[in-house]
Amino acid sequence: MAIAEKFIVLPFKKVRGGIAPGEMRQASSAASAEKIATAMAPRHSGVAAYSVQVDTESGDMTSPRILIQFGEIADIAA
């Protein structure tokens, strides 16, 4: 089992009864993820850039850590 650190940006939108994640985008670095999240923030209810641990064999993501966030976001670790 090989683990790699990946960077993702996740926009959120308001839906009936709460907030839901939109389409995830990958970034090449933490700085790039923060830049993408900053650019997306005005167009979404919330945006967060995360660092996650990915099992390269199964593709499972664990241990999300928020790098930067804007607006209202949901807990993706739940």
N, CA, C and O atoms as a Maestro MAE file, in Angstrom:
{
 s_m_m2io_version
 :::
 2.0.0
}

f_m_ct {
 s_m_title
 :::
 protein
 m_atom[312] {
  # First column is atom index #
  i_m_mmod_type
  r_m_x_coord
  r_m_y_coord
  r_m_z_coord
  i_m_residue_number
  s_m_chain_name
  s_m_pdb_residue_name
  s_m_pdb_atom_name
  i_m_atomic_number
  :::
  1 25 0.853 -1.172 0.000 1 A "MET " " N  " 7
  2 3 0.000 0.000 0.000 1 A "MET " " CA " 6
  3 2 0.899 1.236 0.000 1 A "MET " " C  " 6
  4 15 1.618 1.476 0.970 1 A "MET " " O  " 8
  5 25 0.866 2.014 -1.070 2 A "ALA " " N  " 7
  6 3 1.642 3.240 -1.178 2 A "ALA " " CA " 6
  7 2 0.718 4.434 -0.960 2 A "ALA " " C  " 6
  8 15 -0.370 4.508 -1.531 2 A "ALA " " O  " 8
  9 25 1.172 5.368 -0.124 3 A "ILE " " N  " 7
  10 3 0.390 6.557 0.195 3 A "ILE " " CA " 6
  11 2 1.081 7.779 -0.412 3 A "ILE " " C  " 6
  12 15 2.297 7.935 -0.312 3 A "ILE " " O  " 8
  13 25 0.283 8.638 -1.041 4 A "ALA " " N  " 7
  14 3 0.808 9.873 -1.629 4 A "ALA " " CA " 6
  15 2 -0.041 11.045 -1.164 4 A "ALA " " C  " 6
  16 15 -1.243 10.901 -0.945 4 A "ALA " " O  " 8
  17 25 0.587 12.205 -1.015 5 A "GLU " " N  " 7
  18 3 -0.152 13.417 -0.670 5 A "GLU " " CA " 6
  19 2 -0.647 14.070 -1.959 5 A "GLU " " C  " 6
  20 15 0.123 14.272 -2.898 5 A "GLU " " O  " 8
  21 25 -1.927 14.393 -1.995 6 A "LYS " " N  " 7
  22 3 -2.530 15.057 -3.149 6 A "LYS " " CA " 6
  23 2 -3.217 16.328 -2.667 6 A "LYS " " C  " 6
  24 15 -3.517 16.478 -1.483 6 A "LYS " " O  " 8
  25 25 -3.457 17.232 -3.595 7 A "PHE " " N  " 7
  26 3 -4.101 18.504 -3.282 7 A "PHE " " CA " 6
  27 2 -5.361 18.625 -4.123 7 A "PHE " " C  " 6
  28 15 -5.332 18.444 -5.340 7 A "PHE " " O  " 8
  29 25 -6.469 18.935 -3.455 8 A "ILE " " N  " 7
  30 3 -7.750 19.048 -4.150 8 A "ILE " " CA " 6
  31 2 -8.450 20.340 -3.750 8 A "ILE " " C  " 6
  32 15 -8.199 20.897 -2.681 8 A "ILE " " O  " 8
  33 25 -9.325 20.800 -4.624 9 A "VAL " " N  " 7
  34 3 -10.164 21.965 -4.361 9 A "VAL " " CA " 6
  35 2 -11.604 21.513 -4.548 9 A "VAL " " C  " 6
  36 15 -11.946 20.878 -5.546 9 A "VAL " " O  " 8
  37 25 -12.439 21.849 -3.574 10 A "LEU " " N  " 7
  38 3 -13.820 21.395 -3.594 10 A "LEU " " CA " 6
  39 2 -14.757 22.584 -3.393 10 A "LEU " " C  " 6
  40 15 -14.754 23.203 -2.329 10 A "LEU " " O  " 8
  41 25 -15.564 22.909 -4.418 11 A "PRO " " N  " 7
  42 3 -16.565 23.966 -4.245 11 A "PRO " " CA " 6
  43 2 -17.809 23.382 -3.571 11 A "PRO " " C  " 6
  44 15 -18.061 22.180 -3.664 11 A "PRO " " O  " 8
  45 25 -18.569 24.213 -2.907 12 A "PHE " " N  " 7
  46 3 -19.809 23.792 -2.253 12 A "PHE " " CA " 6
  47 2 -20.940 24.691 -2.708 12 A "PHE " " C  " 6
  48 15 -20.736 25.868 -3.006 12 A "PHE " " O  " 8
  49 25 -22.151 24.115 -2.758 13 A "LYS " " N  " 7
  50 3 -23.328 24.887 -3.153 13 A "LYS " " CA " 6
  51 2 -24.447 24.627 -2.162 13 A "LYS " " C  " 6
  52 15 -24.510 23.567 -1.538 13 A "LYS " " O  " 8
  53 25 -25.326 25.606 -2.025 14 A "LYS " " N  " 7
  54 3 -26.469 25.446 -1.131 14 A "LYS " " CA " 6
  55 2 -27.511 24.564 -1.810 14 A "LYS " " C  " 6
  56 15 -27.828 24.736 -2.987 14 A "LYS " " O  " 8
  57 25 -28.024 23.635 -1.050 15 A "VAL " " N  " 7
  58 3 -29.110 22.771 -1.498 15 A "VAL " " CA " 6
  59 2 -30.159 22.743 -0.392 15 A "VAL " " C  " 6
  60 15 -29.900 23.165 0.735 15 A "VAL " " O  " 8
  61 25 -31.325 22.249 -0.722 16 A "ARG " " N  " 7
  62 3 -32.372 22.169 0.283 16 A "ARG " " CA " 6
  63 2 -31.865 21.382 1.493 16 A "ARG " " C  " 6
  64 15 -31.442 20.232 1.377 16 A "ARG " " O  " 8
  65 25 -31.919 22.020 2.628 17 A "GLY " " N  " 7
  66 3 -31.517 21.349 3.857 17 A "GLY " " CA " 6
  67 2 -30.028 21.422 4.176 17 A "GLY " " C  " 6
  68 15 -29.586 20.785 5.132 17 A "GLY " " O  " 8
  69 25 -29.249 22.167 3.418 18 A "GLY " " N  " 7
  70 3 -27.838 22.254 3.774 18 A "GLY " " CA " 6
  71 2 -26.932 22.683 2.640 18 A "GLY " " C  " 6
  72 15 -27.271 23.543 1.828 18 A "GLY " " O  " 8
  73 25 -25.777 22.059 2.612 19 A "ILE " " N  " 7
  74 3 -24.751 22.399 1.627 19 A "ILE " " CA " 6
  75 2 -24.208 21.103 1.038 19 A "ILE " " C  " 6
  76 15 -24.086 20.102 1.744 19 A "ILE " " O  " 8
  77 25 -23.883 21.117 -0.246 20 A "ALA " " N  " 7
  78 3 -23.407 19.903 -0.919 20 A "ALA " " CA " 6
  79 2 -22.143 20.223 -1.713 20 A "ALA " " C  " 6
  80 15 -21.990 21.322 -2.246 20 A "ALA " " O  " 8
  81 25 -21.236 19.238 -1.784 21 A "PRO " " N  " 7
  82 3 -20.010 19.459 -2.563 21 A "PRO " " CA " 6
  83 2 -20.286 19.421 -4.057 21 A "PRO " " C  " 6
  84 15 -21.175 18.711 -4.526 21 A "PRO " " O  " 8
  85 25 -19.501 20.202 -4.793 22 A "GLY " " N  " 7
  86 3 -19.564 20.200 -6.250 22 A "GLY " " CA " 6
  87 2 -18.471 19.305 -6.810 22 A "GLY " " C  " 6
  88 15 -18.035 18.357 -6.157 22 A "GLY " " O  " 8
  89 25 -18.038 19.610 -8.012 23 A "GLU " " N  " 7
  90 3 -17.025 18.801 -8.688 23 A "GLU " " CA " 6
  91 2 -15.625 19.103 -8.155 23 A "GLU " " C  " 6
  92 15 -15.196 20.256 -8.126 23 A "GLU " " O  " 8
  93 25 -14.930 18.066 -7.739 24 A "MET " " N  " 7
  94 3 -13.585 18.193 -7.193 24 A "MET " " CA " 6
  95 2 -12.589 18.487 -8.303 24 A "MET " " C  " 6
  96 15 -12.680 17.933 -9.398 24 A "MET " " O  " 8
  97 25 -11.627 19.371 -8.005 25 A "ARG " " N  " 7
  98 3 -10.527 19.666 -8.935 25 A "ARG " " CA " 6
  99 2 -9.216 19.321 -8.257 25 A "ARG " " C  " 6
  100 15 -9.046 19.576 -7.065 25 A "ARG " " O  " 8
  101 25 -8.287 18.743 -9.007 26 A "GLN " " N  " 7
  102 3 -6.967 18.445 -8.476 26 A "GLN " " CA " 6
  103 2 -6.045 19.628 -8.728 26 A "GLN " " C  " 6
  104 15 -6.230 20.396 -9.672 26 A "GLN " " O  " 8
  105 25 -5.053 19.753 -7.863 27 A "ALA " " N  " 7
  106 3 -4.039 20.791 -8.018 27 A "ALA " " CA " 6
  107 2 -2.669 20.130 -7.884 27 A "ALA " " C  " 6
  108 15 -2.539 19.062 -7.286 27 A "ALA " " O  " 8
  109 25 -1.657 20.775 -8.448 28 A "SER " " N  " 7
  110 3 -0.315 20.196 -8.457 28 A "SER " " CA " 6
  111 2 0.473 20.464 -7.182 28 A "SER " " C  " 6
  112 15 1.463 19.784 -6.912 28 A "SER " " O  " 8
  113 25 0.040 21.459 -6.389 29 A "SER " " N  " 7
  114 3 0.748 21.805 -5.156 29 A "SER " " CA " 6
  115 2 -0.215 22.501 -4.208 29 A "SER " " C  " 6
  116 15 -1.332 22.851 -4.591 29 A "SER " " O  " 8
  117 25 0.218 22.700 -2.979 30 A "ALA " " N  " 7
  118 3 -0.604 23.412 -2.010 30 A "ALA " " CA " 6
  119 2 -0.842 24.850 -2.469 30 A "ALA " " C  " 6
  120 15 -1.957 25.360 -2.359 30 A "ALA " " O  " 8
  121 25 0.190 25.498 -2.976 31 A "ALA " " N  " 7
  122 3 0.060 26.879 -3.453 31 A "ALA " " CA " 6
  123 2 -0.926 26.971 -4.618 31 A "ALA " " C  " 6
  124 15 -1.723 27.907 -4.692 31 A "ALA " " O  " 8
  125 25 -0.869 26.008 -5.514 32 A "SER " " N  " 7
  126 3 -1.784 25.979 -6.653 32 A "SER " " CA " 6
  127 2 -3.223 25.757 -6.182 32 A "SER " " C  " 6
  128 15 -4.146 26.388 -6.696 32 A "SER " " O  " 8
  129 25 -3.417 24.874 -5.217 33 A "ALA " " N  " 7
  130 3 -4.755 24.609 -4.675 33 A "ALA " " CA " 6
  131 2 -5.327 25.870 -4.037 33 A "ALA " " C  " 6
  132 15 -6.505 26.176 -4.218 33 A "ALA " " O  " 8
  133 25 -4.505 26.601 -3.296 34 A "GLU " " N  " 7
  134 3 -4.957 27.838 -2.667 34 A "GLU " " CA " 6
  135 2 -5.314 28.887 -3.716 34 A "GLU " " C  " 6
  136 15 -6.290 29.619 -3.554 34 A "GLU " " O  " 8
  137 25 -4.540 28.964 -4.774 35 A "LYS " " N  " 7
  138 3 -4.807 29.925 -5.854 35 A "LYS " " CA " 6
  139 2 -6.124 29.594 -6.569 35 A "LYS " " C  " 6
  140 15 -6.919 30.490 -6.852 35 A "LYS " " O  " 8
  141 25 -6.350 28.324 -6.856 36 A "ILE " " N  " 7
  142 3 -7.591 27.895 -7.513 36 A "ILE " " CA " 6
  143 2 -8.790 28.193 -6.615 36 A "ILE " " C  " 6
  144 15 -9.799 28.719 -7.084 36 A "ILE " " O  " 8
  145 25 -8.685 27.860 -5.327 37 A "ALA " " N  " 7
  146 3 -9.781 28.098 -4.383 37 A "ALA " " CA " 6
  147 2 -10.106 29.594 -4.296 37 A "ALA " " C  " 6
  148 15 -11.276 29.977 -4.274 37 A "ALA " " O  " 8
  149 25 -9.081 30.426 -4.246 38 A "THR " " N  " 7
  150 3 -9.275 31.875 -4.180 38 A "THR " " CA " 6
  151 2 -10.009 32.380 -5.417 38 A "THR " " C  " 6
  152 15 -10.894 33.229 -5.313 38 A "THR " " O  " 8
  153 25 -9.645 31.863 -6.579 39 A "ALA " " N  " 7
  154 3 -10.292 32.283 -7.830 39 A "ALA " " CA " 6
  155 2 -11.743 31.804 -7.904 39 A "ALA " " C  " 6
  156 15 -12.585 32.490 -8.482 39 A "ALA " " O  " 8
  157 25 -12.044 30.652 -7.336 40 A "MET " " N  " 7
  158 3 -13.393 30.090 -7.393 40 A "MET " " CA " 6
  159 2 -14.334 30.686 -6.353 40 A "MET " " C  " 6
  160 15 -15.551 30.626 -6.525 40 A "MET " " O  " 8
  161 25 -13.805 31.253 -5.292 41 A "ALA " " N  " 7
  162 3 -14.600 31.700 -4.146 41 A "ALA " " CA " 6
  163 2 -15.761 32.631 -4.493 41 A "ALA " " C  " 6
  164 15 -16.848 32.444 -3.947 41 A "ALA " " O  " 8
  165 25 -15.594 33.615 -5.363 42 A "PRO " " N  " 7
  166 3 -16.721 34.518 -5.638 42 A "PRO " " CA " 6
  167 2 -17.914 33.840 -6.326 42 A "PRO " " C  " 6
  168 15 -19.020 34.379 -6.298 42 A "PRO " " O  " 8
  169 25 -17.713 32.687 -6.931 43 A "ARG " " N  " 7
  170 3 -18.774 32.025 -7.701 43 A "ARG " " CA " 6
  171 2 -19.491 30.907 -6.948 43 A "ARG " " C  " 6
  172 15 -20.394 30.277 -7.499 43 A "ARG " " O  " 8
  173 25 -19.102 30.651 -5.693 44 A "HIS " " N  " 7
  174 3 -19.680 29.527 -4.946 44 A "HIS " " CA " 6
  175 2 -20.040 29.937 -3.524 44 A "HIS " " C  " 6
  176 15 -19.507 30.915 -2.998 44 A "HIS " " O  " 8
  177 25 -20.953 29.180 -2.900 45 A "SER " " N  " 7
  178 3 -21.328 29.431 -1.506 45 A "SER " " CA " 6
  179 2 -20.153 29.178 -0.576 45 A "SER " " C  " 6
  180 15 -20.035 29.802 0.479 45 A "SER " " O  " 8
  181 25 -19.293 28.265 -0.973 46 A "GLY " " N  " 7
  182 3 -18.103 27.945 -0.207 46 A "GLY " " CA " 6
  183 2 -17.102 27.219 -1.081 46 A "GLY " " C  " 6
  184 15 -17.481 26.560 -2.049 46 A "GLY " " O  " 8
  185 25 -15.830 27.335 -0.747 47 A "VAL " " N  " 7
  186 3 -14.760 26.637 -1.467 47 A "VAL " " CA " 6
  187 2 -13.685 26.298 -0.447 47 A "VAL " " C  " 6
  188 15 -13.378 27.104 0.432 47 A "VAL " " O  " 8
  189 25 -13.116 25.110 -0.562 48 A "ALA " " N  " 7
  190 3 -12.007 24.734 0.311 48 A "ALA " " CA " 6
  191 2 -10.938 24.007 -0.493 48 A "ALA " " C  " 6
  192 15 -11.234 23.235 -1.406 48 A "ALA " " O  " 8
  193 25 -9.688 24.276 -0.128 49 A "ALA " " N  " 7
  194 3 -8.549 23.547 -0.694 49 A "ALA " " CA " 6
  195 2 -8.059 22.602 0.401 49 A "ALA " " C  " 6
  196 15 -7.920 22.995 1.559 49 A "ALA " " O  " 8
  197 25 -7.802 21.366 0.024 50 A "TYR " " N  " 7
  198 3 -7.401 20.335 0.981 50 A "TYR " " CA " 6
  199 2 -6.109 19.655 0.557 50 A "TYR " " C  " 6
  200 15 -5.777 19.577 -0.626 50 A "TYR " " O  " 8
  201 25 -5.400 19.169 1.554 51 A "SER " " N  " 7
  202 3 -4.325 18.211 1.361 51 A "SER " " CA " 6
  203 2 -4.904 16.881 1.842 51 A "SER " " C  " 6
  204 15 -5.443 16.808 2.946 51 A "SER " " O  " 8
  205 25 -4.799 15.841 1.037 52 A "VAL " " N  " 7
  206 3 -5.331 14.528 1.418 52 A "VAL " " CA " 6
  207 2 -4.276 13.446 1.188 52 A "VAL " " C  " 6
  208 15 -3.380 13.597 0.357 52 A "VAL " " O  " 8
  209 25 -4.401 12.379 1.923 53 A "GLN " " N  " 7
  210 3 -3.543 11.213 1.736 53 A "GLN " " CA " 6
  211 2 -4.304 10.237 0.844 53 A "GLN " " C  " 6
  212 15 -5.454 9.903 1.129 53 A "GLN " " O  " 8
  213 25 -3.672 9.781 -0.228 54 A "VAL " " N  " 7
  214 3 -4.334 8.892 -1.187 54 A "VAL " " CA " 6
  215 2 -3.576 7.574 -1.272 54 A "VAL " " C  " 6
  216 15 -2.361 7.547 -1.469 54 A "VAL " " O  " 8
  217 25 -4.322 6.479 -1.120 55 A "ASP " " N  " 7
  218 3 -3.760 5.148 -1.337 55 A "ASP " " CA " 6
  219 2 -3.673 4.969 -2.851 55 A "ASP " " C  " 6
  220 15 -4.700 4.889 -3.526 55 A "ASP " " O  " 8
  221 25 -2.457 4.906 -3.385 56 A "THR " " N  " 7
  222 3 -2.282 4.868 -4.838 56 A "THR " " CA " 6
  223 2 -2.802 3.581 -5.468 56 A "THR " " C  " 6
  224 15 -3.054 3.548 -6.673 56 A "THR " " O  " 8
  225 25 -2.967 2.526 -4.683 57 A "GLU " " N  " 7
  226 3 -3.492 1.271 -5.230 57 A "GLU " " CA " 6
  227 2 -5.009 1.277 -5.323 57 A "GLU " " C  " 6
  228 15 -5.571 0.858 -6.334 57 A "GLU " " O  " 8
  229 25 -5.683 1.754 -4.263 58 A "SER " " N  " 7
  230 3 -7.145 1.711 -4.239 58 A "SER " " CA " 6
  231 2 -7.794 3.031 -4.632 58 A "SER " " C  " 6
  232 15 -8.956 3.058 -5.036 58 A "SER " " O  " 8
  233 25 -7.037 4.140 -4.512 59 A "GLY " " N  " 7
  234 3 -7.599 5.456 -4.805 59 A "GLY " " CA " 6
  235 2 -8.336 6.066 -3.630 59 A "GLY " " C  " 6
  236 15 -8.886 7.161 -3.755 59 A "GLY " " O  " 8
  237 25 -8.363 5.381 -2.483 60 A "ASP " " N  " 7
  238 3 -9.061 5.896 -1.309 60 A "ASP " " CA " 6
  239 2 -8.352 7.117 -0.750 60 A "ASP " " C  " 6
  240 15 -7.128 7.132 -0.623 60 A "ASP " " O  " 8
  241 25 -9.138 8.155 -0.411 61 A "MET " " N  " 7
  242 3 -8.593 9.374 0.178 61 A "MET " " CA " 6
  243 2 -8.889 9.387 1.679 61 A "MET " " C  " 6
  244 15 -9.997 9.062 2.107 61 A "MET " " O  " 8
  245 25 -7.876 9.768 2.475 62 A "THR " " N  " 7
  246 3 -8.041 9.868 3.921 62 A "THR " " CA " 6
  247 2 -7.327 11.114 4.429 62 A "THR " " C  " 6
  248 15 -6.599 11.777 3.691 62 A "THR " " O  " 8
  249 25 -7.547 11.412 5.687 63 A "SER " " N  " 7
  250 3 -6.862 12.485 6.413 63 A "SER " " CA " 6
  251 2 -6.925 13.843 5.716 63 A "SER " " C  " 6
  252 15 -5.884 14.455 5.477 63 A "SER " " O  " 8
  253 25 -8.133 14.329 5.382 64 A "PRO " " N  " 7
  254 3 -8.201 15.651 4.746 64 A "PRO " " CA " 6
  255 2 -7.769 16.746 5.713 64 A "PRO " " C  " 6
  256 15 -8.168 16.749 6.878 64 A "PRO " " O  " 8
  257 25 -6.959 17.666 5.227 65 A "ARG " " N  " 7
  258 3 -6.500 18.813 6.017 65 A "ARG " " CA " 6
  259 2 -6.783 20.067 5.200 65 A "ARG " " C  " 6
  260 15 -6.335 20.191 4.060 65 A "ARG " " O  " 8
  261 25 -7.532 20.995 5.791 66 A "ILE " " N  " 7
  262 3 -7.895 22.224 5.075 66 A "ILE " " CA " 6
  263 2 -6.679 23.133 4.966 66 A "ILE " " C  " 6
  264 15 -6.020 23.438 5.960 66 A "ILE " " O  " 8
  265 25 -6.396 23.557 3.744 67 A "LEU " " N  " 7
  266 3 -5.321 24.514 3.491 67 A "LEU " " CA " 6
  267 2 -5.848 25.942 3.542 67 A "LEU " " C  " 6
  268 15 -5.206 26.837 4.092 67 A "LEU " " O  " 8
  269 25 -7.040 26.142 2.954 68 A "ILE " " N  " 7
  270 3 -7.691 27.459 2.935 68 A "ILE " " CA " 6
  271 2 -9.171 27.222 2.668 68 A "ILE " " C  " 6
  272 15 -9.538 26.280 1.965 68 A "ILE " " O  " 8
  273 25 -10.020 28.079 3.230 69 A "GLN " " N  " 7
  274 3 -11.450 27.945 2.963 69 A "GLN " " CA " 6
  275 2 -12.099 29.308 2.865 69 A "GLN " " C  " 6
  276 15 -11.646 30.285 3.462 69 A "GLN " " O  " 8
  277 25 -13.187 29.346 2.087 70 A "PHE " " N  " 7
  278 3 -13.988 30.547 1.902 70 A "PHE " " CA " 6
  279 2 -15.445 30.160 2.038 70 A "PHE " " C  " 6
  280 15 -15.853 29.116 1.529 70 A "PHE " " O  " 8
  281 25 -16.235 30.974 2.710 71 A "GLY " " N  " 7
  282 3 -17.669 30.735 2.809 71 A "GLY " " CA " 6
  283 2 -18.020 29.503 3.604 71 A "GLY " " C  " 6
  284 15 -17.262 29.065 4.469 71 A "GLY " " O  " 8
  285 25 -19.181 28.946 3.300 72 A "GLU " " N  " 7
  286 3 -19.729 27.804 4.025 72 A "GLU " " CA " 6
  287 2 -19.308 26.499 3.337 72 A "GLU " " C  " 6
  288 15 -19.510 26.315 2.137 72 A "GLU " " O  " 8
  289 25 -18.719 25.604 4.130 73 A "ILE " " N  " 7
  290 3 -18.301 24.309 3.590 73 A "ILE " " CA " 6
  291 2 -18.840 23.199 4.498 73 A "ILE " " C  " 6
  292 15 -19.225 23.452 5.640 73 A "ILE " " O  " 8
  293 25 -18.863 21.990 3.986 74 A "ALA " " N  " 7
  294 3 -19.290 20.823 4.761 74 A "ALA " " CA " 6
  295 2 -18.052 20.043 5.209 74 A "ALA " " C  " 6
  296 15 -16.971 20.195 4.641 74 A "ALA " " O  " 8
  297 25 -18.224 19.218 6.220 75 A "ASP " " N  " 7
  298 3 -17.140 18.374 6.716 75 A "ASP " " CA " 6
  299 2 -17.012 17.156 5.805 75 A "ASP " " C  " 6
  300 15 -17.883 16.286 5.806 75 A "ASP " " O  " 8
  301 25 -15.942 17.091 5.034 76 A "ILE " " N  " 7
  302 3 -15.778 15.960 4.103 76 A "ILE " " CA " 6
  303 2 -15.242 14.717 4.790 76 A "ILE " " C  " 6
  304 15 -15.261 13.634 4.205 76 A "ILE " " O  " 8
  305 25 -14.762 14.852 6.023 77 A "ALA " " N  " 7
  306 3 -14.236 13.696 6.752 77 A "ALA " " CA " 6
  307 2 -15.357 12.880 7.405 77 A "ALA " " C  " 6
  308 15 -15.141 11.745 7.829 77 A "ALA " " O  " 8
  309 25 -16.539 13.462 7.480 78 A "ALA " " N  " 7
  310 3 -17.667 12.776 8.154 78 A "ALA " " CA " 6
  311 2 -18.196 11.624 7.334 78 A "ALA " " C  " 6
  312 15 -19.136 10.949 7.753 78 A "ALA " " O  " 8
  :::
 }
 m_bond[311] {
  # First column is bond index #
  i_m_from
  i_m_to
  i_m_order
  :::
  1 1 2 1
  2 2 3 1
  3 3 4 2
  4 3 5 1
  5 5 6 1
  6 6 7 1
  7 7 8 2
  8 7 9 1
  9 9 10 1
  10 10 11 1
  11 11 12 2
  12 11 13 1
  13 13 14 1
  14 14 15 1
  15 15 16 2
  16 15 17 1
  17 17 18 1
  18 18 19 1
  19 19 20 2
  20 19 21 1
  21 21 22 1
  22 22 23 1
  23 23 24 2
  24 23 25 1
  25 25 26 1
  26 26 27 1
  27 27 28 2
  28 27 29 1
  29 29 30 1
  30 30 31 1
  31 31 32 2
  32 31 33 1
  33 33 34 1
  34 34 35 1
  35 35 36 2
  36 35 37 1
  37 37 38 1
  38 38 39 1
  39 39 40 2
  40 39 41 1
  41 41 42 1
  42 42 43 1
  43 43 44 2
  44 43 45 1
  45 45 46 1
  46 46 47 1
  47 47 48 2
  48 47 49 1
  49 49 50 1
  50 50 51 1
  51 51 52 2
  52 51 53 1
  53 53 54 1
  54 54 55 1
  55 55 56 2
  56 55 57 1
  57 57 58 1
  58 58 59 1
  59 59 60 2
  60 59 61 1
  61 61 62 1
  62 62 63 1
  63 63 64 2
  64 63 65 1
  65 65 66 1
  66 66 67 1
  67 67 68 2
  68 67 69 1
  69 69 70 1
  70 70 71 1
  71 71 72 2
  72 71 73 1
  73 73 74 1
  74 74 75 1
  75 75 76 2
  76 75 77 1
  77 77 78 1
  78 78 79 1
  79 79 80 2
  80 79 81 1
  81 81 82 1
  82 82 83 1
  83 83 84 2
  84 83 85 1
  85 85 86 1
  86 86 87 1
  87 87 88 2
  88 87 89 1
  89 89 90 1
  90 90 91 1
  91 91 92 2
  92 91 93 1
  93 93 94 1
  94 94 95 1
  95 95 96 2
  96 95 97 1
  97 97 98 1
  98 98 99 1
  99 99 100 2
  100 99 101 1
  101 101 102 1
  102 102 103 1
  103 103 104 2
  104 103 105 1
  105 105 106 1
  106 106 107 1
  107 107 108 2
  108 107 109 1
  109 109 110 1
  110 110 111 1
  111 111 112 2
  112 111 113 1
  113 113 114 1
  114 114 115 1
  115 115 116 2
  116 115 117 1
  117 117 118 1
  118 118 119 1
  119 119 120 2
  120 119 121 1
  121 121 122 1
  122 122 123 1
  123 123 124 2
  124 123 125 1
  125 125 126 1
  126 126 127 1
  127 127 128 2
  128 127 129 1
  129 129 130 1
  130 130 131 1
  131 131 132 2
  132 131 133 1
  133 133 134 1
  134 134 135 1
  135 135 136 2
  136 135 137 1
  137 137 138 1
  138 138 139 1
  139 139 140 2
  140 139 141 1
  141 141 142 1
  142 142 143 1
  143 143 144 2
  144 143 145 1
  145 145 146 1
  146 146 147 1
  147 147 148 2
  148 147 149 1
  149 149 150 1
  150 150 151 1
  151 151 152 2
  152 151 153 1
  153 153 154 1
  154 154 155 1
  155 155 156 2
  156 155 157 1
  157 157 158 1
  158 158 159 1
  159 159 160 2
  160 159 161 1
  161 161 162 1
  162 162 163 1
  163 163 164 2
  164 163 165 1
  165 165 166 1
  166 166 167 1
  167 167 168 2
  168 167 169 1
  169 169 170 1
  170 170 171 1
  171 171 172 2
  172 171 173 1
  173 173 174 1
  174 174 175 1
  175 175 176 2
  176 175 177 1
  177 177 178 1
  178 178 179 1
  179 179 180 2
  180 179 181 1
  181 181 182 1
  182 182 183 1
  183 183 184 2
  184 183 185 1
  185 185 186 1
  186 186 187 1
  187 187 188 2
  188 187 189 1
  189 189 190 1
  190 190 191 1
  191 191 192 2
  192 191 193 1
  193 193 194 1
  194 194 195 1
  195 195 196 2
  196 195 197 1
  197 197 198 1
  198 198 199 1
  199 199 200 2
  200 199 201 1
  201 201 202 1
  202 202 203 1
  203 203 204 2
  204 203 205 1
  205 205 206 1
  206 206 207 1
  207 207 208 2
  208 207 209 1
  209 209 210 1
  210 210 211 1
  211 211 212 2
  212 211 213 1
  213 213 214 1
  214 214 215 1
  215 215 216 2
  216 215 217 1
  217 217 218 1
  218 218 219 1
  219 219 220 2
  220 219 221 1
  221 221 222 1
  222 222 223 1
  223 223 224 2
  224 223 225 1
  225 225 226 1
  226 226 227 1
  227 227 228 2
  228 227 229 1
  229 229 230 1
  230 230 231 1
  231 231 232 2
  232 231 233 1
  233 233 234 1
  234 234 235 1
  235 235 236 2
  236 235 237 1
  237 237 238 1
  238 238 239 1
  239 239 240 2
  240 239 241 1
  241 241 242 1
  242 242 243 1
  243 243 244 2
  244 243 245 1
  245 245 246 1
  246 246 247 1
  247 247 248 2
  248 247 249 1
  249 249 250 1
  250 250 251 1
  251 251 252 2
  252 251 253 1
  253 253 254 1
  254 254 255 1
  255 255 256 2
  256 255 257 1
  257 257 258 1
  258 258 259 1
  259 259 260 2
  260 259 261 1
  261 261 262 1
  262 262 263 1
  263 263 264 2
  264 263 265 1
  265 265 266 1
  266 266 267 1
  267 267 268 2
  268 267 269 1
  269 269 270 1
  270 270 271 1
  271 271 272 2
  272 271 273 1
  273 273 274 1
  274 274 275 1
  275 275 276 2
  276 275 277 1
  277 277 278 1
  278 278 279 1
  279 279 280 2
  280 279 281 1
  281 281 282 1
  282 282 283 1
  283 283 284 2
  284 283 285 1
  285 285 286 1
  286 286 287 1
  287 287 288 2
  288 287 289 1
  289 289 290 1
  290 290 291 1
  291 291 292 2
  292 291 293 1
  293 293 294 1
  294 294 295 1
  295 295 296 2
  296 295 297 1
  297 297 298 1
  298 298 299 1
  299 299 300 2
  300 299 301 1
  301 301 302 1
  302 302 303 1
  303 303 304 2
  304 303 305 1
  305 305 306 1
  306 306 307 1
  307 307 308 2
  308 307 309 1
  309 309 310 1
  310 310 311 1
  311 311 312 2
  :::
 }
}
